[in-house]
Amino acid sequence: MKKMNTNEIEEALKNLSGWALKNDMIEKSFTFEDFTAAFATMTHIAFECEKQNHHPNWENIYNNLTIKLSTHDADGVTQKDIDLAKSIEEIVG
């Protein structure tokens, strides 16, 4: 998969509210009602990640979840990351 350039990434992020390019990754933080809601959402996202065979770097602290996406084989952001971010947005709603 081809690594996207900064302009391509920024254009794709226009349709993904709250996602930002940082350190060759796209990332977004989410806040949930409590730990259980955050963890339940992470579980739902995990199943989608397996389906897409693409896995995030993420961090969960109590009710906060930060997700960072990049394609390690391409050493940067690819369309695969954009697609997973879109799926995550649908899950989180």
Order of alpha helices (4+ residues) and beta strands (2+ residues): alpha-beta-beta-alpha-beta-beta-alpha
